[in-house]
Amino acid sequence: MGEFERAYQVLGIRYDIQRGESFYNDRLAPVVERLCQSGLAERSEGAICVFFRDLPEMADTPCIIQKRDGGYNYATTDIATVDYRIDDLKRDTIWIVTGAPQQLHFRQIFEIARREGRQADFRHITHGSILGEDRKSMKTRSGENVALKDVLEEAIVRARKIIEAKNPEMEEAQKQDVARVIGIGAVKYADLSQYRMTDYIFSWDRMLSLQGNTAPYLQNAYVRIQSIFRKAGDENDCASAVQLSEPAEKVLAKRLCQFAEIVPTVLNDFRPNVLANYLFELANSFHAFYEACPVLKSEEPARSSRLALCKLTARVLQRGLDLLGIEVPERM
């Protein structure tokens, strides 16, 4: 747990409640006894199982809740977890996030809960695998692959090299902070920008690239806008009404208006990649606008109007990335 906590701190992850398997130890025997008394569970070949003979997809695979030797397993613990969340925490929403190979297991757990009369929003949110360059799954238990903390540390080191090449005059403390923001953001975005069921290849070069659908590309768009406002100095008042005359202005404005529509769709089938892809398209639209429409050198009222577009673009990029747990630097 201490090792996990160190990684969570780097990632900016916080849990309100953490319950390890041992927390449920004294709840396992009552689970088995309850299911046997209700008739949902029965003894079969020495083990106690729950059968689903009426469901074709699970008819041939019983859920074992107590092994022949009297020991308990993940199924028993997961049933106790459902009990705890509904009875103790008084929750009506239970979302479980694991890899796709456990789909059958959690279908069984949720079906047992329903047969016991449990009423909740049961969801199993599955995800694909992270593949190495050899297209084989990166594993955590076998020790064959790099640990998460090592990945995060390496991401920061590599991001630091990019900053050294791009902005060597930056102060030391700022370099380190920006390297953390870019490196950790790149790792998060590489995962969240993929459809959660898609396996993807872990690639440092692609992940940290300033071009393409990456966190550094989006962060760079935000930094470019901040640079515009620094150059504007005291004259950075934006127009209260945006005037759209150029095609690139209209495309960017329409893209900005889509943000309110995109955010709620993330919860439809649990797809943060929808938001990530929107932000990528927004950054593309901004860069096209930036190339086609001078901002600081344009005459009024176009100048103030374009500054307003820039300001709103920065706000949406920052807010969208924040929803993905990704920070933005002011410089890079």
Secondary structure, DSSP 8 states (H G I E B T S, - for coil): -HHHHHHHHHHT---S----GGGGHHHHHHHHHHHHHHTSEEEETTEEEE--TT-TTTTT--EEEE-TTS---HHHHHHHHHHIIIIIS--SEEEEEEEGGGHHHHHHHHHHHHHTT--SEEEEEEE--EE-TTSSB--SSSS-S--HHHHHHHHHHHHHHHHHHH-TTS-HHHHHHHHHHHHHHHHHHHHHTS-TT--EE--HHHHT-SSSSSHHHHHHHHHHHHHHHHHHGGG----SS----SHHHHHHHHHHHTHHHHHHHTTTTT-HHHHHHHHHHHHHHHHHHHHHS-STTS-TTHHHHHHHHHHHHHHHHHHHHHHTT----S--
